Amino acid sequence: MKMTYPKKLHDIYKFEIDDRLFVADLDRCEVLEIDKLVWDILDICDSLDAEQIIETLGDRYTEDEIMEALQSLEKMEEYGLIFGESPSHAEERGGRMKILAPRSRVFEKEMRWTALGGIIAHTNLLKSMTKYADVYVTREIDLIEGAHLIPLDLRQRASKAKAISMGFDGVFLWFPTELEFLDMVSYMDSPLIMPIHEERGENGIMINLVMIWYSLLRDFDSFVIFSESTREFYSKFLMDPSFFKLIPLGVDAEQFRPMDKQAAKRKVAEMTGRAEILERKVVGFLARFQPEKGAGIYIKLAEMNPEYLFLVVAPSLGFYSNCHLPSNLIYAGRQPREKLPLFYNAFDLFCFPSLLAETFGMVVLEAMACGVPPIVPDFHGARYVVGDAGIIVEGKSFQHDIGSLSGYIPVELLSEAINRLMKDDHEMERLSRKARERALKFSWDASAKELIRLFKELNLRKRFIKRRRLFHVTFSPVYEGKSSGVKSTILNLTQYWETPLQRSGYTQSVEEGIALTLLKRHSMREVESVLSYICRDRRKASEVLSRVNAILESVI
Amino acid sequence: MMIRFPQQLNKIFKFERGGKIYAADLTVGCVVEMDEVTSYALELSERFDTSEVIKRLEERYGKEKALDSIGKLASFARIGMFFRGERRRVEGAGQQKLFISPVFLRSLNRFSFVTRVDLYRLITSLAELINLSMGVYREHTDRLDELNSKGIETVLIEEDKRISPAALISEEYSGILSLSMSFVEEAPFNLIGKPVINLAYSDRSLGDKLIQSAIDLLFMLRPWAVLCCDASWTANAILKFAPKPEGVRVIPPGVDHDLFKPMDKHSAKMNISLALNNHLFAELPIVIILSGLPLNEEASFVRKICRVNNDIAFLVLDPSPSDYLQAKPNNVEFFPIRDAHDYDMLPLIFNSAELLIFPATIGISSSLVFSGMACGLPVIAIGDQERPPELDEAGIFIKAACSNGDTMIVPVREVSDKLRSLLRKPEEMDHLRSSSLRTARRFSWELTAREIIKLFEELRKSMGSELQFKGYPIVFAYKYNRWRGEIESKAFQLPRFKEKPMEYALASELLKDHTPSEVELILTYISGDEIKAKEIVDEILSIASDET
């Protein structure tokens, strides 16, 4: 077995205690017990090759012994221990918050080709945050300019220990799907922020993930949502909508800005080989071209309006590549992000007929930043982005199946709206100006500052709620001459053996007693779900929870 | 995020390098950089409790840094670093030392005089056999000398809402005696993890409150605590509404045989007749009725039995209120026992009588029954359960029915016939008197005290047998049911989010802080299915038992 020595060592520290020898790998936060031979090897293995090591130590150990030890050390290297480059840290600027942004999965290799809005949004947020805080990412792929790389595998105890010891001011998670970070609520004393890029997911998968996080996040953690539509949705069945903090996403208004429309159209016409782009008005579509994103509606729009061109920018045509598409529908192919402003500018209108519960609609904002008026439905987050700077068409919400799709727009309504606007140059120009003006109010910097502010607020909140006084509770039957019912009693005794109440005990309902006792080991939001089950009535459950909150807040 | 100190530490090695402090946990194989405050906190964590650690850190570094460092240590503890569990208090070996909670002196006014005398006798008897201390609030410092003179060490407790007196009980005490019969006030003493005997003496004044208090206590009783009743009828009345026989014992009170003993009957009758100013008590046979039934039932019973037996004088003992009969017949008098003078009359009263009738139900003082028997008084017990075993062969037992399964209906006719029949049979009466005397000799305060001490020993041995509820954590969360398009409440077991039945998960979590009785009660309340509730709890306990 060929062994490659000398090797670069991590930052290690050797020590002896009670006649036992140890080496601490300070980069990896692990401690290994070693023998004298390995101890001696570690003194010289960063400067000598294997043969030289054997020669140097040959007076004390046999060759076989040394070889075996060297091979063991190679194994350690495979595990990432002892050897390797120490991670270099960008210099921390004093007085700034330290934010950890861990990620476990990689979705796409290159940002420039990604069609996943969540990835784009999150990366841009982190990039902007580096201006105001020291941001630490855990994977090289996430390393952006200004961020620090701290290789952590948060499934391992050593990495968890390192995360704790670094004393982060906050943790900015990526996606609710990354459940491997759930146990951070048990050991990280810093506030966690979980953004909700996707409101429902397929068949409610995201709903269920958000519910799990909702249960486990602590009172000083938070969700971040990008439009009120997400809060409106979750308010229907969660009792604490204040847990969702609104921080709209931003847009790079330098990158996405109005250009000379004719010049843009000319360029796009050249790229697509469709010269008519220069002569006819263009309704744009920029998203994954799939039914859920309203591709079918868009195709019908094209069929209904042969006088306009319908220009699609998407990773692929997917299912529709096998369909007969109208001749006025042009597929521009998959485009890298740096080319997107060009295509937006080639649109006269931007159409976003998505059936999904869009939390924001970044593509809508990008189009607006390029001065292109948008047309969106009224049943998801895009309407909050558009405001009065575009057309919001009344759609139909899906009432029963809330798990996937949000609603749909009857294509006739959409067509009517498009036609109305396309025939009104004055209105088009007005909305174009308004779209750009409004888009300028959304910036990544502003979003990043809001996030930092939120982390500060949560840290303050953490101090307030550090010691919650929970009282001991007992349950027993009620005796009024005969057995009649069940009661719970709050005893004048907290888990810290304090006795703050005036009386020795107060009788409460069983539901309140269950809530108070579960709070010793579970969050208020878990208790909420238990009460919903026990009370079988959300209103009653909500009342119980309010009373319980009142009891707890009455004692400092 | 908090952690309780003191904690037992893993094997830790600290070192400095490049101007930074590092702490290596050699047990789990991790090393972290640590700030000075957290390093100091770690040092303190093994020796001091939480408040002391915080105090020392605050003094040196200020409150914010102190709390931050504790938070960090709590985080490390959560991932299994540095700590391996709370330091358990070591039970003192050697002679037993018992503590009476300070609630006792506060509750004295609630009791009848008879109960107060009984409890006093119990405490003084215990003090002769064992080291006994009593917690005393400042308002009772006038009792210190009296208690000290009886060999009872007093511990002055300042009332401070920041700390329960239960938390101040030092490790030297091997058990706690809870005498106030007020569960809510005594509850903290039942939770500190020492053996506890909670006394429940049948007392006219407490009435139904005693049953509720006892029920409340029984449901929260830990394996190292018991409810100790003065008589089988007290226990039965409680168990009827809280069937937890494993938590209930009966240790009868004692009898002061120096005070309660046979005397000349004629002389006694004359004295009582004079005291009551009723000549019928000198002329007619006297029958004592022990008061304790609910007021209406007692009034009805007394009225009827007096009317039917106008050739017998009835003395109702320790009634409350004293005069509830309108147009009281001449052959009945009421004798309240309010003070020492009244109490000292009891031997005369018992010796003057031919028989003692008592309903064996809660509210009837057992010590009055045994004291009467010690004077050679035959007894007629009326009860809706089995014959009280305390009576042994002594006395007559008359079975009564219950209305609605709860209130005892005293069979007046049967009682009347029986007492008349007995009064006509001198030989049988003599036999009953001898049986009473024989049985009464079994009751003494020394014996009662010894039984209590023995019970404490039994409870001490059962400590440490608590079940450990291991297993992965449960999380409760909503879940979207796509088939129904509804949001439901679910329980999941981490880390794989395995769905668990809601009742099962709830029971698992509640059992970590509550007794099986409480949890069964809760599940029954939620589901309405008592059998299923018991099955669930039994299953969880069985698993915990295997794991423990």
Chai-1 contact restraints between the chains, C-beta under 6 A:
chainA,res_idxA,chainB,res_idxB,connection_type,confidence,min_distance_angstrom,max_distance_angstrom,comment,restraint_id
A,Y13,B,R17,contact,1.0,0.0,6.0,A-B,restraint_1
A,I17,B,F13,contact,1.0,0.0,6.0,A-B,restraint_2
A,A24,B,A24,contact,1.0,0.0,6.0,A-B,restraint_3
A,A24,B,V31,contact,1.0,0.0,6.0,A-B,restraint_4
A,C29,B,C30,contact,1.0,0.0,6.0,A-B,restraint_5
A,C29,B,V31,contact,1.0,0.0,6.0,A-B,restraint_6
A,C29,B,V32,contact,1.0,0.0,6.0,A-B,restraint_7
A,E30,B,G29,contact,1.0,0.0,6.0,A-B,restraint_8
A,V31,B,A24,contact,1.0,0.0,6.0,A-B,restraint_9
A,V31,B,G29,contact,1.0,0.0,6.0,A-B,restraint_10
A,V31,B,V31,contact,1.0,0.0,6.0,A-B,restraint_11
A,R157,B,C30,contact,1.0,0.0,6.0,A-B,restraint_12
A,R157,B,I79,contact,1.0,0.0,6.0,A-B,restraint_13
A,A158,B,C30,contact,1.0,0.0,6.0,A-B,restraint_14
A,K160,B,I79,contact,1.0,0.0,6.0,A-B,restraint_15
A,A161,B,C30,contact,1.0,0.0,6.0,A-B,restraint_16
A,A161,B,V32,contact,1.0,0.0,6.0,A-B,restraint_17
A,A161,B,M81,contact,1.0,0.0,6.0,A-B,restraint_18
A,I164,B,S75,contact,1.0,0.0,6.0,A-B,restraint_19
A,I164,B,F76,contact,1.0,0.0,6.0,A-B,restraint_20
A,S165,B,V32,contact,1.0,0.0,6.0,A-B,restraint_21
A,S165,B,E33,contact,1.0,0.0,6.0,A-B,restraint_22
A,S186,B,R78,contact,1.0,0.0,6.0,A-B,restraint_23
A,Y187,B,S75,contact,1.0,0.0,6.0,A-B,restraint_24
A,Y187,B,R78,contact,1.0,0.0,6.0,A-B,restraint_25
A,Y187,B,I79,contact,1.0,0.0,6.0,A-B,restraint_26
A,D189,B,M1,contact,1.0,0.0,6.0,A-B,restraint_27
A,D189,B,G71,contact,1.0,0.0,6.0,A-B,restraint_28
A,D189,B,S75,contact,1.0,0.0,6.0,A-B,restraint_29
A,N203,B,R482,contact,1.0,0.0,6.0,A-B,restraint_30
A,G204,B,Y480,contact,1.0,0.0,6.0,A-B,restraint_31
A,G204,B,R482,contact,1.0,0.0,6.0,A-B,restraint_32
A,I207,B,Y480,contact,1.0,0.0,6.0,A-B,restraint_33
A,N208,B,K479,contact,1.0,0.0,6.0,A-B,restraint_34
A,N208,B,Y480,contact,1.0,0.0,6.0,A-B,restraint_35
A,M211,B,A477,contact,1.0,0.0,6.0,A-B,restraint_36
A,M211,B,Y478,contact,1.0,0.0,6.0,A-B,restraint_37
A,I212,B,A477,contact,1.0,0.0,6.0,A-B,restraint_38
A,S215,B,V475,contact,1.0,0.0,6.0,A-B,restraint_39
A,S215,B,A477,contact,1.0,0.0,6.0,A-B,restraint_40
A,L216,B,V475,contact,1.0,0.0,6.0,A-B,restraint_41
A,F237,B,I487,contact,1.0,0.0,6.0,A-B,restraint_42
A,H400,B,G485,contact,1.0,0.0,6.0,A-B,restraint_43
A,D401,B,G485,contact,1.0,0.0,6.0,A-B,restraint_44
A,G403,B,Y480,contact,1.0,0.0,6.0,A-B,restraint_45
A,G403,B,R482,contact,1.0,0.0,6.0,A-B,restraint_46
A,T474,B,M220,contact,1.0,0.0,6.0,A-B,restraint_47
A,F475,B,E518,contact,1.0,0.0,6.0,A-B,restraint_48
A,F475,B,L521,contact,1.0,0.0,6.0,A-B,restraint_49
A,F475,B,I522,contact,1.0,0.0,6.0,A-B,restraint_50
A,S476,B,I215,contact,1.0,0.0,6.0,A-B,restraint_51
A,S476,B,D216,contact,1.0,0.0,6.0,A-B,restraint_52
A,S476,B,F219,contact,1.0,0.0,6.0,A-B,restraint_53
A,P477,B,I215,contact,1.0,0.0,6.0,A-B,restraint_54
A,Y479,B,I211,contact,1.0,0.0,6.0,A-B,restraint_55
A,Y479,B,Q212,contact,1.0,0.0,6.0,A-B,restraint_56
A,Y479,B,I215,contact,1.0,0.0,6.0,A-B,restraint_57
A,Y479,B,F241,contact,1.0,0.0,6.0,A-B,restraint_58
A,K482,B,D406,contact,1.0,0.0,6.0,A-B,restraint_59
A,S483,B,F241,contact,1.0,0.0,6.0,A-B,restraint_60
A,V486,B,L521,contact,1.0,0.0,6.0,A-B,restraint_61
A,V486,B,Y525,contact,1.0,0.0,6.0,A-B,restraint_62
A,L491,B,A187,contact,1.0,0.0,6.0,A-B,restraint_63
A,L493,B,S164,contact,1.0,0.0,6.0,A-B,restraint_64
A,L493,B,P188,contact,1.0,0.0,6.0,A-B,restraint_65
A,W497,B,I163,contact,1.0,0.0,6.0,A-B,restraint_66
A,W497,B,S164,contact,1.0,0.0,6.0,A-B,restraint_67
A,W497,B,A167,contact,1.0,0.0,6.0,A-B,restraint_68
A,E498,B,R162,contact,1.0,0.0,6.0,A-B,restraint_69
A,T499,B,K161,contact,1.0,0.0,6.0,A-B,restraint_70
A,T499,B,S164,contact,1.0,0.0,6.0,A-B,restraint_71
A,P500,B,K161,contact,1.0,0.0,6.0,A-B,restraint_72
A,S504,B,V184,contact,1.0,0.0,6.0,A-B,restraint_73
A,S504,B,E185,contact,1.0,0.0,6.0,A-B,restraint_74
A,G505,B,V184,contact,1.0,0.0,6.0,A-B,restraint_75
A,V510,B,Y525,contact,1.0,0.0,6.0,A-B,restraint_76
A,T517,B,D513,contact,1.0,0.0,6.0,A-B,restraint_77
A,E526,B,F476,contact,1.0,0.0,6.0,A-B,restraint_78
A,S529,B,F476,contact,1.0,0.0,6.0,A-B,restraint_79
A,S529,B,A477,contact,1.0,0.0,6.0,A-B,restraint_80
A,S529,B,Y478,contact,1.0,0.0,6.0,A-B,restraint_81
A,S529,B,S489,contact,1.0,0.0,6.0,A-B,restraint_82
A,V530,B,F476,contact,1.0,0.0,6.0,A-B,restraint_83
A,S532,B,S489,contact,1.0,0.0,6.0,A-B,restraint_84
A,Y533,B,S489,contact,1.0,0.0,6.0,A-B,restraint_85
A,Y533,B,M502,contact,1.0,0.0,6.0,A-B,restraint_86
A,I534,B,I526,contact,1.0,0.0,6.0,A-B,restraint_87
